[in-house]
Amino acid sequence: MAKGVSSKTHTQKQLDDYANQNNPNNKAYRARIANSNKVNKARNDKKAAIKSAKHQCFLEEKTGVLYPLDPMCYSNPYDME
């Protein structure tokens, strides 16, 4: 079965828009690809952050240290001056 749109169910404007979005020489195609890449990058960054947080929790459980070791968390940051 061929992928595409039918002129029996779509207007000429819809057919033109579809053709533009699937033509590598068209600005609409390049914009669609760029947007897709941005979304995928954001999704991958989020997955990496989740993986890092899970790994940090694993290490905290393994070592028995269940609190951050940063002194800024336990004191007033302005007292450090």
C-alpha positions as CSV (number, residue, x, y, z in Angstrom):
1,M,0.0,0.0,0.0
2,A,1.4,3.4,-1.0
3,K,1.9,6.1,1.6
4,G,0.3,9.4,0.8
5,V,-2.9,11.3,0.8
6,S,-5.9,11.0,-1.6
7,S,-7.2,13.8,-3.6
8,K,-10.7,12.3,-3.1
9,T,-10.5,13.0,0.7
10,H,-8.3,16.1,0.8
11,T,-8.3,19.6,-0.6
12,Q,-5.7,20.9,-3.0
13,K,-4.2,23.1,-0.2
14,Q,-3.9,20.0,2.1
15,L,-2.2,18.1,-0.8
16,D,0.2,20.9,-1.3
17,D,1.0,21.2,2.4
18,Y,1.7,17.4,2.6
19,A,4.0,17.6,-0.5
20,N,5.9,20.5,1.0
21,Q,6.4,18.8,4.3
22,N,7.8,15.7,2.6
23,N,10.1,17.4,0.1
24,P,13.7,17.7,1.3
25,N,14.3,20.8,-0.8
26,N,11.4,22.7,0.9
27,K,11.7,25.0,4.0
28,A,8.7,23.3,5.6
29,Y,10.4,19.9,5.4
30,R,13.6,21.3,7.0
31,A,11.6,23.0,9.7
32,R,9.8,19.7,10.5
33,I,13.1,17.8,10.7
34,A,14.7,20.5,12.9
35,N,11.7,20.5,15.3
36,S,11.8,16.7,15.5
37,N,15.5,16.8,16.3
38,K,14.9,19.4,19.1
39,V,12.1,17.3,20.6
40,N,14.2,14.1,20.5
41,K,17.2,15.9,22.1
42,A,15.0,17.2,24.9
43,R,13.5,13.7,25.4
44,N,17.0,12.2,25.5
45,D,18.3,14.9,28.0
46,K,15.3,14.1,30.2
47,K,16.0,10.4,30.1
48,A,19.7,11.0,30.9
49,A,18.7,13.1,33.9
50,I,16.4,10.4,35.2
51,K,19.1,7.8,34.7
52,S,21.6,9.9,36.5
53,A,19.2,10.5,39.5
54,K,18.5,6.7,39.7
55,H,22.2,6.0,39.6
56,Q,22.8,8.5,42.4
57,C,20.1,6.9,44.5
58,F,21.7,3.5,44.0
59,L,25.1,4.8,45.1
60,E,23.6,6.5,48.1
61,E,21.9,3.2,49.2
62,K,25.1,1.2,48.5
63,T,27.3,3.5,50.5
64,G,24.8,4.2,53.2
65,V,25.1,7.9,52.8
66,L,21.5,9.1,52.4
67,Y,22.1,12.8,52.6
68,P,24.0,15.3,50.5
69,L,27.5,16.1,51.7
70,D,27.4,19.7,50.6
71,P,27.8,22.1,53.6
72,M,25.6,24.7,51.8
73,C,22.7,22.4,52.4
74,Y,23.1,22.6,56.2
75,S,24.1,26.2,56.8
76,N,23.3,29.7,55.7
77,P,25.3,30.3,52.5
78,Y,26.0,33.9,53.6
79,D,27.8,32.6,56.7
80,M,30.5,31.1,54.5
81,E,31.9,34.5,53.5
